[in-house]
């Protein structure tokens, strides 16, 4: 049995909540090929395997934020506050369900978390390089502006000094 979902499709289901990358219980249940109710029952029977850094329940405000962020989330008939799972929680959930599909799906989900982590790292590196370039541009920009600025007008006189007095000569004809 081959799972017909791409890593990119799973990456789109991963959200950042409380500073952690997580996936909703309903999305994970769908990937594992079970109903959300059956999935959550299995999790509740093994609650001791899911510490707070593996899984947590969303607050009402977090759920509202997700509903407004994702149109599909607002279409669901959600009567409870969903659980979300971190990368480690995904692996633990697959071990609890203990089915070939859950094992296969967990591999895809972990790959999605890894891909997301590498994308975020690349973005941080890119942001750092851009900030560095902006600083250089600002420095060079200031120097270029100085060079391009109009010089202050200087009064041009032609003359020589004779016996401690200045004699100026102009180009006028008398």
KERONU-707534 format. One record per atom (N, C-alpha, C): atom name; residue in three letters; z, y, x. Coordinates in nm, 3 decimals, padded with zeros to 5 digits. Atoms other than C-alpha are relative to their C-alpha. Layout:
BEGIN
["CA"; "ala"; [Z; Y; X]]
...
***
This chain:
BEGIN
["N"; "unk"; [00.000; -00.118; 00.085]]
["CA"; "unk"; [00.000; 00.000; 00.000]]
["C"; "unk"; [00.000; 00.123; 00.090]]
["N"; "unk"; [00.011; -00.122; -00.080]]
["CA"; "unk"; [-00.112; 00.327; 00.151]]
["C"; "unk"; [00.033; 00.120; -00.087]]
["N"; "unk"; [-00.039; -00.122; 00.070]]
["CA"; "unk"; [00.044; 00.653; 00.046]]
["C"; "unk"; [-00.117; 00.097; 00.000]]
["N"; "unk"; [00.114; -00.091; 00.012]]
["CA"; "unk"; [-00.222; 00.896; -00.080]]
["C"; "unk"; [00.045; 00.145; -00.008]]
["N"; "unk"; [-00.044; -00.139; -00.007]]
["CA"; "unk"; [-00.067; 01.224; 00.024]]
["C"; "unk"; [-00.008; 00.043; 00.146]]
["N"; "unk"; [00.013; -00.049; -00.137]]
["CA"; "unk"; [-00.128; 01.439; 00.328]]
["C"; "unk"; [00.130; 00.066; 00.046]]
["N"; "unk"; [-00.116; -00.067; -00.058]]
["CA"; "unk"; [00.133; 01.579; 00.561]]
["C"; "unk"; [00.001; 00.146; -00.043]]
["N"; "unk"; [00.009; -00.140; 00.042]]
["CA"; "unk"; [00.007; 01.927; 00.468]]
["C"; "unk"; [00.051; 00.020; -00.143]]
["N"; "unk"; [-00.048; -00.009; 00.138]]
["CA"; "unk"; [00.077; 01.859; 00.099]]
["C"; "unk"; [00.152; -00.008; -00.004]]
["N"; "unk"; [-00.147; 00.010; -00.005]]
["CA"; "unk"; [00.432; 01.761; 00.187]]
["C"; "unk"; [00.059; 00.127; 00.059]]
["N"; "unk"; [-00.049; -00.125; -00.062]]
["CA"; "unk"; [00.476; 02.069; 00.410]]
["C"; "unk"; [00.011; 00.109; -00.106]]
["N"; "unk"; [-00.004; -00.103; 00.106]]
["CA"; "unk"; [00.396; 02.285; 00.105]]
["C"; "unk"; [00.119; -00.019; -00.094]]
["N"; "unk"; [-00.116; 00.026; 00.086]]
["CA"; "unk"; [00.687; 02.121; -00.080]]
["C"; "unk"; [00.132; 00.030; 00.068]]
["N"; "unk"; [-00.123; -00.027; -00.074]]
["CA"; "unk"; [00.939; 02.204; 00.190]]
["C"; "unk"; [00.033; 00.148; -00.012]]
["N"; "unk"; [-00.047; -00.138; 00.017]]
["CA"; "unk"; [01.145; 02.518; 00.129]]
["C"; "unk"; [00.111; 00.028; 00.099]]
["N"; "unk"; [-00.110; -00.042; -00.086]]
["CA"; "unk"; [01.391; 02.715; 00.336]]
["C"; "unk"; [00.111; 00.053; -00.090]]
["N"; "unk"; [-00.115; -00.038; 00.082]]
["CA"; "unk"; [01.728; 02.732; 00.161]]
["C"; "unk"; [00.125; -00.013; 00.085]]
["N"; "unk"; [-00.125; -00.004; -00.078]]
["CA"; "unk"; [02.061; 02.826; 00.319]]
["C"; "unk"; [-00.028; -00.022; 00.149]]
["N"; "unk"; [00.034; 00.011; -00.141]]
["CA"; "unk"; [01.885; 02.840; 00.654]]
["C"; "unk"; [-00.047; -00.137; 00.042]]
["N"; "unk"; [00.044; 00.136; -00.031]]
["CA"; "unk"; [01.770; 02.479; 00.630]]
["C"; "unk"; [-00.130; -00.031; -00.071]]
["N"; "unk"; [00.124; 00.044; 00.063]]
["CA"; "unk"; [01.431; 02.326; 00.561]]
["C"; "unk"; [00.034; -00.123; -00.086]]
["N"; "unk"; [-00.038; 00.104; 00.094]]
["CA"; "unk"; [01.470; 02.108; 00.251]]
["C"; "unk"; [-00.115; -00.032; -00.095]]
["N"; "unk"; [00.096; 00.041; 00.101]]
["CA"; "unk"; [01.272; 01.920; -00.013]]
["C"; "unk"; [00.078; -00.039; -00.125]]
["N"; "unk"; [-00.068; 00.027; 00.128]]
["CA"; "unk"; [01.365; 01.888; -00.383]]
["C"; "unk"; [00.008; -00.149; -00.030]]
["N"; "unk"; [-00.017; 00.140; 00.039]]
["CA"; "unk"; [01.494; 01.560; -00.525]]
["C"; "unk"; [-00.119; -00.051; -00.082]]
["N"; "unk"; [00.113; 00.043; 00.084]]
["CA"; "unk"; [01.209; 01.548; -00.780]]
["C"; "unk"; [-00.125; -00.025; 00.084]]
["N"; "unk"; [00.116; 00.019; -00.088]]
["CA"; "unk"; [00.945; 01.589; -00.509]]
["C"; "unk"; [00.017; -00.125; 00.085]]
["N"; "unk"; [-00.027; 00.118; -00.082]]
["CA"; "unk"; [01.109; 01.324; -00.294]]
["C"; "unk"; [-00.011; -00.128; -00.084]]
["N"; "unk"; [00.009; 00.116; 00.089]]
["CA"; "unk"; [01.142; 01.083; -00.589]]
["C"; "unk"; [-00.147; -00.034; -00.028]]
["N"; "unk"; [00.143; 00.021; 00.025]]
["CA"; "unk"; [00.772; 01.132; -00.666]]
["C"; "unk"; [-00.068; -00.066; 00.120]]
["N"; "unk"; [00.058; 00.058; -00.122]]
["CA"; "unk"; [00.679; 01.056; -00.305]]
["C"; "unk"; [00.045; -00.145; 00.019]]
["N"; "unk"; [-00.053; 00.135; -00.015]]
["CA"; "unk"; [00.903; 00.747; -00.306]]
["C"; "unk"; [-00.043; -00.094; -00.113]]
["N"; "unk"; [00.052; 00.082; 00.109]]
["CA"; "unk"; [00.744; 00.627; -00.630]]
["C"; "unk"; [00.105; -00.045; -00.100]]
["N"; "unk"; [-00.104; 00.031; 00.099]]
["CA"; "unk"; [01.056; 00.632; -00.849]]
["C"; "unk"; [00.023; 00.124; -00.085]]
["N"; "unk"; [-00.032; -00.116; 00.085]]
["CA"; "unk"; [01.177; 00.853; -01.132]]
["C"; "unk"; [00.112; 00.080; 00.066]]
["N"; "unk"; [-00.106; -00.086; -00.056]]
["CA"; "unk"; [01.401; 01.145; -01.044]]
["C"; "unk"; [00.137; -00.051; -00.041]]
["N"; "unk"; [-00.128; 00.052; 00.050]]
["CA"; "unk"; [01.675; 00.994; -01.258]]
["C"; "unk"; [00.045; -00.122; 00.081]]
["N"; "unk"; [-00.034; 00.119; -00.078]]
["CA"; "unk"; [01.663; 00.658; -01.077]]
["C"; "unk"; [00.033; 00.037; 00.145]]
["N"; "unk"; [-00.024; -00.045; -00.137]]
["CA"; "unk"; [01.645; 00.835; -00.743]]
["C"; "unk"; [00.140; 00.059; 00.013]]
["N"; "unk"; [-00.132; -00.064; -00.007]]
["CA"; "unk"; [01.952; 01.050; -00.814]]
["C"; "unk"; [00.114; -00.098; -00.026]]
["N"; "unk"; [-00.103; 00.102; 00.022]]
["CA"; "unk"; [02.146; 00.749; -00.947]]
["C"; "unk"; [00.026; -00.078; 00.129]]
["N"; "unk"; [-00.017; 00.072; -00.127]]
["CA"; "unk"; [02.082; 00.565; -00.620]]
["C"; "unk"; [00.075; 00.087; 00.101]]
["N"; "unk"; [-00.068; -00.091; -00.092]]
["CA"; "unk"; [02.196; 00.871; -00.427]]
["C"; "unk"; [00.148; 00.011; -00.036]]
["N"; "unk"; [-00.139; -00.012; 00.044]]
["CA"; "unk"; [02.514; 00.907; -00.636]]
["C"; "unk"; [00.081; -00.126; 00.030]]
["N"; "unk"; [-00.069; 00.126; -00.034]]
["CA"; "unk"; [02.600; 00.539; -00.579]]
["C"; "unk"; [00.034; -00.006; 00.149]]
["N"; "unk"; [-00.019; 00.001; -00.145]]
["CA"; "unk"; [02.582; 00.605; -00.204]]
["C"; "unk"; [00.033; 00.140; 00.053]]
["N"; "unk"; [-00.029; -00.141; -00.031]]
["CA"; "unk"; [02.719; 00.962; -00.196]]
["C"; "unk"; [00.062; 00.018; 00.138]]
["N"; "unk"; [-00.066; -00.011; -00.131]]
["CA"; "unk"; [02.925; 00.894; 00.119]]
["C"; "unk"; [-00.099; 00.001; 00.117]]
["N"; "unk"; [00.104; 00.000; -00.105]]
["CA"; "unk"; [02.600; 00.855; 00.317]]
["C"; "unk"; [-00.073; 00.135; 00.010]]
["N"; "unk"; [00.070; -00.129; 00.005]]
["CA"; "unk"; [02.493; 01.213; 00.235]]
["C"; "unk"; [00.096; 00.117; 00.018]]
["N"; "unk"; [-00.084; -00.119; -00.022]]
["CA"; "unk"; [02.709; 01.478; 00.400]]
["C"; "unk"; [-00.080; 00.126; -00.032]]
["N"; "unk"; [00.059; -00.129; 00.037]]
["CA"; "unk"; [02.637; 01.846; 00.334]]
["C"; "unk"; [-00.124; 00.035; 00.083]]
["N"; "unk"; [00.118; -00.032; -00.083]]
["CA"; "unk"; [02.388; 01.867; 00.625]]
["C"; "unk"; [-00.116; -00.095; -00.026]]
["N"; "unk"; [00.108; 00.090; 00.041]]
["CA"; "unk"; [02.182; 01.581; 00.471]]
["C"; "unk"; [-00.052; 00.037; -00.139]]
["N"; "unk"; [00.035; -00.028; 00.139]]
["CA"; "unk"; [02.186; 01.691; 00.107]]
["C"; "unk"; [00.102; 00.095; -00.060]]
["N"; "unk"; [-00.092; -00.085; 00.075]]
["CA"; "unk"; [02.332; 01.959; -00.115]]
["C"; "unk"; [-00.065; 00.037; -00.132]]
["N"; "unk"; [00.050; -00.039; 00.132]]
["CA"; "unk"; [02.301; 02.078; -00.474]]
["C"; "unk"; [-00.023; 00.150; -00.002]]
["N"; "unk"; [00.033; -00.142; 00.009]]
["CA"; "unk"; [02.133; 02.409; -00.544]]
["C"; "unk"; [00.094; 00.071; -00.096]]
["N"; "unk"; [-00.077; -00.083; 00.093]]
["CA"; "unk"; [02.329; 02.690; -00.705]]
["C"; "unk"; [-00.098; 00.052; -00.106]]
["N"; "unk"; [00.085; -00.053; 00.107]]
["CA"; "unk"; [02.200; 02.852; -01.024]]
["C"; "unk"; [-00.091; 00.111; 00.052]]
["N"; "unk"; [00.082; -00.110; -00.053]]
["CA"; "unk"; [02.080; 03.160; -00.833]]
["C"; "unk"; [-00.110; -00.052; 00.092]]
["N"; "unk"; [00.103; 00.060; -00.087]]
["CA"; "unk"; [01.898; 02.945; -00.576]]
["C"; "unk"; [-00.110; -00.064; -00.083]]
["N"; "unk"; [00.099; 00.063; 00.088]]
["CA"; "unk"; [01.730; 02.754; -00.858]]
["C"; "unk"; [-00.090; 00.105; -00.065]]
["N"; "unk"; [00.079; -00.109; 00.059]]
["CA"; "unk"; [01.620; 03.079; -01.024]]
["C"; "unk"; [-00.099; 00.057; 00.101]]
["N"; "unk"; [00.087; -00.051; -00.107]]
["CA"; "unk"; [01.481; 03.202; -00.693]]
["C"; "unk"; [-00.118; -00.095; 00.022]]
["N"; "unk"; [00.108; 00.098; -00.016]]
["CA"; "unk"; [01.282; 02.879; -00.659]]
["C"; "unk"; [-00.096; 00.004; -00.118]]
["N"; "unk"; [00.087; -00.006; 00.119]]
["CA"; "unk"; [01.152; 02.905; -01.015]]
["C"; "unk"; [-00.093; 00.120; 00.007]]
["N"; "unk"; [00.085; -00.118; -00.008]]
["CA"; "unk"; [01.027; 03.256; -00.955]]
["C"; "unk"; [-00.098; -00.009; 00.116]]
["N"; "unk"; [00.087; 00.013; -00.116]]
["CA"; "unk"; [00.878; 03.158; -00.620]]
["C"; "unk"; [-00.113; -00.099; -00.025]]
["N"; "unk"; [00.099; 00.104; 00.025]]
["CA"; "unk"; [00.695; 02.847; -00.740]]
["C"; "unk"; [-00.025; -00.012; -00.149]]
["N"; "unk"; [00.035; 00.004; 00.141]]
["CA"; "unk"; [00.514; 02.853; -01.071]]
["C"; "unk"; [00.024; -00.139; -00.057]]
["N"; "unk"; [-00.015; 00.137; 00.050]]
["CA"; "unk"; [00.523; 02.474; -01.100]]
["C"; "unk"; [00.145; -00.033; -00.029]]
["N"; "unk"; [-00.141; 00.028; 00.023]]
["CA"; "unk"; [00.902; 02.469; -01.074]]
["C"; "unk"; [00.045; 00.056; -00.134]]
["N"; "unk"; [-00.042; -00.060; 00.126]]
["CA"; "unk"; [00.930; 02.696; -01.379]]
["C"; "unk"; [-00.051; -00.080; -00.120]]
["N"; "unk"; [00.056; 00.077; 00.111]]
["CA"; "unk"; [00.722; 02.455; -01.590]]
["C"; "unk"; [00.080; -00.127; -00.028]]
["N"; "unk"; [-00.079; 00.122; 00.019]]
["CA"; "unk"; [00.963; 02.166; -01.543]]
["C"; "unk"; [00.114; 00.026; -00.096]]
["N"; "unk"; [-00.115; -00.008; 00.089]]
["CA"; "unk"; [01.229; 02.098; -01.799]]
["C"; "unk"; [00.121; -00.048; 00.079]]
["N"; "unk"; [-00.111; 00.037; -00.087]]
["CA"; "unk"; [01.526; 02.104; -01.563]]
["C"; "unk"; [00.131; 00.029; -00.072]]
["N"; "unk"; [-00.128; -00.014; 00.073]]
["CA"; "unk"; [01.862; 02.042; -01.728]]
["C"; "unk"; [00.119; -00.005; 00.094]]
["N"; "unk"; [-00.107; 00.008; -00.097]]
["CA"; "unk"; [02.063; 02.007; -01.410]]
["C"; "unk"; [-00.042; 00.078; 00.124]]
["N"; "unk"; [00.034; -00.065; -00.126]]
["CA"; "unk"; [02.082; 02.180; -01.076]]
["C"; "unk"; [-00.042; -00.109; 00.098]]
["N"; "unk"; [00.052; 00.108; -00.084]]
["CA"; "unk"; [01.868; 01.973; -00.842]]
["C"; "unk"; [00.067; -00.009; 00.137]]
["N"; "unk"; [-00.043; 00.022; -00.138]]
["CA"; "unk"; [01.966; 01.826; -00.509]]
["C"; "unk"; [-00.119; 00.027; 00.091]]
["N"; "unk"; [00.104; -00.016; -00.100]]
["CA"; "unk"; [01.773; 01.912; -00.197]]
["C"; "unk"; [00.042; -00.079; 00.124]]
["N"; "unk"; [-00.025; 00.088; -00.113]]
["CA"; "unk"; [01.740; 01.696; 00.112]]
["C"; "unk"; [-00.059; 00.058; 00.128]]
["N"; "unk"; [00.049; -00.041; -00.131]]
["CA"; "unk"; [01.711; 01.789; 00.478]]
["C"; "unk"; [-00.077; -00.117; 00.060]]
["N"; "unk"; [00.076; 00.105; -00.068]]
["CA"; "unk"; [01.506; 01.588; 00.724]]
["C"; "unk"; [00.083; -00.127; 00.015]]
["N"; "unk"; [-00.087; 00.118; -00.016]]
["CA"; "unk"; [01.802; 01.357; 00.790]]
["C"; "unk"; [00.030; -00.065; -00.135]]
["N"; "unk"; [-00.024; 00.054; 00.133]]
["CA"; "unk"; [01.870; 01.319; 00.419]]
["C"; "unk"; [-00.119; -00.080; -00.051]]
["N"; "unk"; [00.122; 00.071; 00.039]]
["CA"; "unk"; [01.508; 01.211; 00.366]]
["C"; "unk"; [00.002; -00.142; 00.056]]
["N"; "unk"; [-00.004; 00.131; -00.065]]
["CA"; "unk"; [01.551; 00.926; 00.613]]
["C"; "unk"; [00.108; -00.087; -00.065]]
["N"; "unk"; [-00.110; 00.076; 00.063]]
["CA"; "unk"; [01.884; 00.822; 00.459]]
["C"; "unk"; [-00.039; -00.044; -00.140]]
["N"; "unk"; [00.042; 00.037; 00.136]]
["CA"; "unk"; [01.736; 00.827; 00.107]]
["C"; "unk"; [-00.098; -00.117; 00.004]]
["N"; "unk"; [00.096; 00.110; -00.013]]
["CA"; "unk"; [01.452; 00.598; 00.219]]
["C"; "unk"; [00.072; -00.131; 00.030]]
["N"; "unk"; [-00.074; 00.123; -00.033]]
["CA"; "unk"; [01.703; 00.351; 00.362]]
["C"; "unk"; [00.078; -00.052; -00.121]]
["N"; "unk"; [-00.074; 00.042; 00.120]]
["CA"; "unk"; [01.896; 00.349; 00.034]]
["C"; "unk"; [-00.094; -00.065; -00.101]]
["N"; "unk"; [00.096; 00.056; 00.096]]
["CA"; "unk"; [01.587; 00.286; -00.180]]
["C"; "unk"; [-00.056; -00.132; 00.050]]
["N"; "unk"; [00.038; 00.125; -00.063]]
["CA"; "unk"; [01.477; 00.016; 00.064]]
["C"; "unk"; [-00.125; -00.064; -00.060]]
["N"; "unk"; [00.127; 00.054; 00.047]]
["CA"; "unk"; [01.123; -00.022; -00.063]]
["C"; "unk"; [-00.108; 00.035; 00.102]]
["N"; "unk"; [00.106; -00.031; -00.096]]
["CA"; "unk"; [00.801; -00.035; 00.140]]
["C"; "unk"; [-00.058; 00.142; -00.020]]
["N"; "unk"; [00.054; -00.133; 00.026]]
["CA"; "unk"; [00.674; 00.281; -00.031]]
["C"; "unk"; [00.095; 00.110; 00.047]]
["N"; "unk"; [-00.098; -00.099; -00.044]]
["CA"; "unk"; [00.998; 00.471; 00.039]]
["C"; "unk"; [-00.002; 00.011; 00.152]]
["N"; "unk"; [00.007; 00.000; -00.146]]
["CA"; "unk"; [00.978; 00.371; 00.405]]
["C"; "unk"; [-00.124; 00.073; 00.048]]
["N"; "unk"; [00.126; -00.064; -00.038]]
["CA"; "unk"; [00.613; 00.477; 00.430]]
["C"; "unk"; [00.005; 00.150; -00.030]]
["N"; "unk"; [-00.007; -00.141; 00.038]]
["CA"; "unk"; [00.677; 00.805; 00.246]]
["C"; "unk"; [00.094; 00.077; 00.092]]
["N"; "unk"; [-00.094; -00.070; -00.088]]
["CA"; "unk"; [00.975; 00.888; 00.467]]
["C"; "unk"; [-00.064; 00.034; 00.134]]
["N"; "unk"; [00.072; -00.030; -00.124]]
["CA"; "unk"; [00.749; 00.865; 00.772]]
["C"; "unk"; [-00.085; 00.125; -00.017]]
["N"; "unk"; [00.083; -00.118; 00.027]]
["CA"; "unk"; [00.511; 01.118; 00.615]]
["C"; "unk"; [00.086; 00.126; -00.013]]
["N"; "unk"; [-00.086; -00.117; 00.021]]
["CA"; "unk"; [00.796; 01.348; 00.514]]
["C"; "unk"; [00.059; 00.047; 00.132]]
["N"; "unk"; [-00.054; -00.038; -00.132]]
["CA"; "unk"; [00.952; 01.339; 00.861]]
["C"; "unk"; [-00.109; 00.067; 00.083]]
["N"; "unk"; [00.111; -00.064; -00.072]]
["CA"; "unk"; [00.610; 01.418; 01.011]]
["C"; "unk"; [-00.023; 00.142; -00.052]]
["N"; "unk"; [00.017; -00.133; 00.058]]
["CA"; "unk"; [00.585; 01.712; 00.771]]
["C"; "unk"; [00.109; 00.095; 00.052]]
["N"; "unk"; [-00.108; -00.083; -00.055]]
["CA"; "unk"; [00.926; 01.842; 00.885]]
["C"; "unk"; [-00.028; 00.035; 00.146]]
["N"; "unk"; [00.031; -00.024; -00.141]]
["CA"; "unk"; [00.820; 01.804; 01.249]]
["C"; "unk"; [-00.114; 00.100; 00.013]]
["N"; "unk"; [00.114; -00.093; -00.005]]
["CA"; "unk"; [00.489; 01.982; 01.183]]
["C"; "unk"; [00.047; 00.142; -00.035]]
["N"; "unk"; [-00.053; -00.131; 00.039]]
["CA"; "unk"; [00.671; 02.265; 01.007]]
["C"; "unk"; [00.082; 00.062; 00.112]]
["N"; "unk"; [-00.081; -00.049; -00.111]]
["CA"; "unk"; [00.914; 02.294; 01.297]]
["C"; "unk"; [-00.090; 00.051; 00.113]]
["N"; "unk"; [00.090; -00.045; -00.107]]
["CA"; "unk"; [00.627; 02.317; 01.548]]
["C"; "unk"; [-00.076; 00.126; -00.041]]
["N"; "unk"; [00.066; -00.122; 00.047]]
["CA"; "unk"; [00.448; 02.577; 01.332]]
["C"; "unk"; [00.092; 00.120; 00.011]]
["N"; "unk"; [-00.096; -00.109; -00.010]]
["CA"; "unk"; [00.762; 02.787; 01.316]]
["C"; "unk"; [00.023; 00.040; 00.145]]
["N"; "unk"; [-00.018; -00.030; -00.142]]
["CA"; "unk"; [00.810; 02.758; 01.692]]
["C"; "unk"; [-00.120; 00.076; 00.053]]
["N"; "unk"; [00.121; -00.069; -00.044]]
["CA"; "unk"; [00.448; 02.861; 01.749]]
["C"; "unk"; [-00.002; 00.143; -00.053]]
["N"; "unk"; [-00.005; -00.134; 00.058]]
["CA"; "unk"; [00.494; 03.157; 01.514]]
["C"; "unk"; [00.100; 00.089; 00.074]]
["N"; "unk"; [-00.099; -00.079; -00.074]]
["CA"; "unk"; [00.807; 03.268; 01.701]]
["C"; "unk"; [-00.058; 00.042; 00.135]]
["N"; "unk"; [00.060; -00.030; -00.130]]
["CA"; "unk"; [00.621; 03.246; 02.032]]
["C"; "unk"; [-00.108; 00.107; -00.016]]
["N"; "unk"; [00.105; -00.098; 00.026]]
["CA"; "unk"; [00.327; 03.439; 01.886]]
["C"; "unk"; [00.060; 00.137; -00.031]]
["N"; "unk"; [-00.066; -00.126; 00.033]]
["CA"; "unk"; [00.559; 03.705; 01.742]]
["C"; "unk"; [00.056; 00.065; 00.125]]
["N"; "unk"; [-00.054; -00.053; -00.126]]
["CA"; "unk"; [00.726; 03.742; 02.082]]
["C"; "unk"; [-00.112; 00.060; 00.085]]
["N"; "unk"; [00.113; -00.050; -00.078]]
["CA"; "unk"; [00.388; 03.782; 02.255]]
["C"; "unk"; [-00.056; 00.128; -00.061]]
["N"; "unk"; [00.048; -00.121; 00.065]]
["CA"; "unk"; [00.275; 04.039; 01.997]]
["C"; "unk"; [00.093; 00.118; 00.026]]
["N"; "unk"; [-00.096; -00.107; -00.027]]
["CA"; "unk"; [00.593; 04.242; 02.042]]
["C"; "unk"; [-00.013; 00.049; 00.143]]
["N"; "unk"; [00.019; -00.037; -00.141]]
["CA"; "unk"; [00.540; 04.233; 02.418]]
["C"; "unk"; [-00.126; 00.084; 00.017]]
["N"; "unk"; [00.125; -00.075; -00.009]]
["CA"; "unk"; [00.181; 04.352; 02.378]]
["C"; "unk"; [00.016; 00.139; -00.060]]
["N"; "unk"; [-00.022; -00.131; 00.062]]
["CA"; "unk"; [00.291; 04.633; 02.144]]
["C"; "unk"; [00.075; 00.094; 00.094]]
["N"; "unk"; [-00.075; -00.082; -00.096]]
["CA"; "unk"; [00.541; 04.754; 02.405]]
["C"; "unk"; [-00.094; 00.049; 00.110]]
["N"; "unk"; [00.094; -00.038; -00.105]]
["CA"; "unk"; [00.267; 04.754; 02.670]]
["C"; "unk"; [-00.097; 00.105; -00.052]]
["N"; "unk"; [00.094; -00.096; 00.058]]
["CA"; "unk"; [00.027; 04.936; 02.438]]
["C"; "unk"; [00.066; 00.136; -00.015]]
["N"; "unk"; [-00.071; -00.127; 00.015]]
["CA"; "unk"; [00.289; 05.202; 02.362]]
["C"; "unk"; [00.015; 00.070; 00.135]]
["N"; "unk"; [-00.014; -00.057; -00.134]]
["CA"; "unk"; [00.348; 05.253; 02.734]]
["C"; "unk"; [-00.133; 00.055; 00.048]]
["N"; "unk"; [00.133; -00.044; -00.043]]
["CA"; "unk"; [-00.024; 05.271; 02.812]]
["C"; "unk"; [-00.050; 00.115; -00.088]]
["N"; "unk"; [00.044; -00.103; 00.092]]
["CA"; "unk"; [-00.087; 05.483; 02.505]]
["C"; "unk"; [00.058; 00.136; 00.041]]
["N"; "unk"; [-00.062; -00.126; -00.043]]
["CA"; "unk"; [00.160; 05.746; 02.627]]
["C"; "unk"; [-00.066; 00.056; 00.125]]
["N"; "unk"; [00.066; -00.045; -00.124]]
["CA"; "unk"; [-00.004; 05.758; 02.969]]
["C"; "unk"; [-00.141; 00.051; -00.030]]
["N"; "unk"; [00.137; -00.042; 00.035]]
["CA"; "unk"; [-00.353; 05.782; 02.818]]
["C"; "unk"; [00.002; 00.134; -00.073]]
["N"; "unk"; [-00.010; -00.127; 00.072]]
["CA"; "unk"; [-00.246; 06.060; 02.584]]
["C"; "unk"; [00.027; 00.116; 00.096]]
["N"; "unk"; [-00.026; -00.104; -00.099]]
["CA"; "unk"; [-00.110; 06.256; 02.882]]
["C"; "unk"; [-00.128; 00.037; 00.074]]
["N"; "unk"; [00.124; -00.026; -00.072]]
["CA"; "unk"; [-00.440; 06.218; 03.064]]
["C"; "unk"; [-00.102; 00.072; -00.087]]
["N"; "unk"; [00.099; -00.059; 00.091]]
["CA"; "unk"; [-00.640; 06.319; 02.758]]
["C"; "unk"; [00.041; 00.138; -00.049]]
["N"; "unk"; [-00.048; -00.128; 00.050]]
["CA"; "unk"; [-00.426; 06.623; 02.678]]
["C"; "unk"; [-00.070; 00.115; 00.070]]
["N"; "unk"; [00.062; -00.121; -00.055]]
["CA"; "unk"; [-00.578; 06.967; 02.728]]
["C"; "unk"; [00.092; 00.057; 00.106]]
["N"; "unk"; [-00.086; -00.062; -00.100]]
["CA"; "unk"; [-00.452; 07.118; 03.050]]
["C"; "unk"; [00.037; 00.142; -00.043]]
["N"; "unk"; [-00.043; -00.136; 00.033]]
["CA"; "unk"; [-00.257; 07.437; 03.018]]
["C"; "unk"; [-00.091; 00.098; 00.074]]
["N"; "unk"; [00.090; -00.094; -00.066]]
["CA"; "unk"; [-00.484; 07.735; 03.090]]
["C"; "unk"; [00.072; 00.074; 00.113]]
["N"; "unk"; [-00.056; -00.072; -00.114]]
["CA"; "unk"; [-00.425; 07.891; 03.430]]
["C"; "unk"; [-00.084; 00.126; 00.023]]
["N"; "unk"; [00.071; -00.124; -00.027]]
["CA"; "unk"; [-00.513; 08.248; 03.515]]
["C"; "unk"; [-00.062; -00.013; 00.138]]
["N"; "unk"; [00.070; 00.017; -00.125]]
["CA"; "unk"; [-00.774; 08.240; 03.782]]
["C"; "unk"; [-00.025; 00.137; 00.064]]
["N"; "unk"; [00.020; -00.125; -00.074]]
["CA"; "unk"; [-00.763; 08.524; 04.034]]
["C"; "unk"; [-00.050; -00.033; 00.140]]
["N"; "unk"; [00.050; 00.014; -00.136]]
["CA"; "unk"; [-00.948; 08.560; 04.355]]
["C"; "unk"; [00.056; 00.117; 00.079]]
["N"; "unk"; [-00.054; -00.112; -00.076]]
["CA"; "unk"; [-00.783; 08.762; 04.625]]
["C"; "unk"; [00.055; -00.042; 00.134]]
["N"; "unk"; [-00.062; 00.029; -00.128]]
["CA"; "unk"; [-00.609; 08.789; 04.957]]
["C"; "unk"; [00.119; 00.095; 00.015]]
["N"; "unk"; [-00.119; -00.082; -00.024]]
["CA"; "unk"; [-00.288; 08.936; 05.085]]
["C"; "unk"; [-00.024; 00.083; 00.125]]
["N"; "unk"; [00.018; -00.089; -00.113]]
["CA"; "unk"; [-00.308; 09.239; 05.313]]
["C"; "unk"; [00.124; 00.087; 00.010]]
["N"; "unk"; [-00.118; -00.079; -00.032]]
["CA"; "unk"; [-00.003; 09.396; 05.466]]
["C"; "unk"; [00.099; 00.004; -00.116]]
["N"; "unk"; [-00.100; 00.020; 00.104]]
["CA"; "unk"; [00.240; 09.265; 05.209]]
["C"; "unk"; [-00.035; 00.061; -00.135]]
["N"; "unk"; [00.039; -00.037; 00.135]]
["CA"; "unk"; [00.045; 09.386; 04.917]]
["C"; "unk"; [-00.121; -00.084; -00.038]]
["N"; "unk"; [00.106; 00.087; 00.049]]
["CA"; "unk"; [-00.198; 09.194; 04.707]]
["C"; "unk"; [-00.116; 00.085; -00.044]]
["N"; "unk"; [00.121; -00.068; 00.040]]
["CA"; "unk"; [-00.551; 09.310; 04.670]]
["C"; "unk"; [-00.085; -00.103; -00.072]]
["N"; "unk"; [00.081; 00.093; 00.077]]
["CA"; "unk"; [-00.754; 09.149; 04.400]]
["C"; "unk"; [-00.143; 00.049; -00.005]]
["N"; "unk"; [00.140; -00.033; 00.007]]
["CA"; "unk"; [-01.123; 09.143; 04.394]]
["C"; "unk"; [-00.057; -00.067; -00.125]]
["N"; "unk"; [00.066; 00.058; 00.116]]
["CA"; "unk"; [-01.322; 09.087; 04.079]]
["C"; "unk"; [-00.148; -00.002; 00.024]]
["N"; "unk"; [00.144; 00.012; -00.016]]
["CA"; "unk"; [-01.685; 09.009; 04.039]]
["C"; "unk"; [-00.075; 00.109; -00.074]]
["N"; "unk"; [00.067; -00.109; 00.071]]
["CA"; "unk"; [-01.763; 09.336; 03.863]]
["C"; "unk"; [-00.079; 00.087; 00.095]]
["N"; "unk"; [00.079; -00.093; -00.081]]
["CA"; "unk"; [-02.029; 09.572; 03.992]]
["C"; "unk"; [00.041; 00.140; -00.041]]
["N"; "unk"; [-00.038; -00.137; 00.029]]
["CA"; "unk"; [-01.937; 09.938; 04.019]]
["C"; "unk"; [-00.116; 00.086; -00.018]]
***
